[in-house]
Amino acid sequence: MEALIDVRGLRKAYGGLRPLRLNAFSLAAGERAAILGLDAPAAEALVNVFTGAALPDEGEVRLFGRATSGITDADDWLQTLDRIGMVSPRAMLVEELTVAQSIAMAFTLSLDPVPETVSVGVRRLAEEARLSESDLSGRIVDAAPLTRARCRLARALALKPDVLLLEHANALVPGDAAPFGREVCALAQSRGLAVVALTADAAFARAVAESILSLDAATGDLKAGSGWRRWLA
């Protein structure tokens, strides 16, 4: 089975004390992996090279069977990016919009009112993400952290991605983020999604992934923890 994401010999300077290194990583359809050992700047840099937003200084990243270095057309890249749903604190929410409007933005900029055809999709996503009708009608500025996190999750799923990329998503839920991780895991399983979670929270990693990997920043090696299968190819 061809990997959705495949990394070999990655080196990327990003302003840290040392370059980002990742010697080997492979993710197939439906697999769920968590990578520990990346701080916020390193995780952002890895997200950028995973998605083709930035190219590695050394090595190769293949996304859906294609080297990211070969994606040179902006429209082509955006179509490829549609296959990745991202949940990250960096994904901004407009405070004065309702939760429903925030999800609808994945489909349209007509938000007042949201077209009924779009509202149907918004309600379906909300149900998957465990958002209630009262959640949908509330403003983002008044929403609890878990509601905001679920809103980001719903929006990430809007375009029916193949991969769910979680960039320190545990930071969206102060305190114990493991229950949110279990929600994400259940939803990914029901959709057959692959998941990559970049996190410093081991409990969140165990909740969301079947394989826990720790990155040695000095060498670029991944050390497999509980739930290891075949991630080091």
Order of alpha helices (4+ residues) and beta strands (2+ residues): beta-beta-beta-alpha-beta-beta-alpha-beta-alpha-alpha-alpha-alpha-beta-alpha-beta-alpha-beta-beta
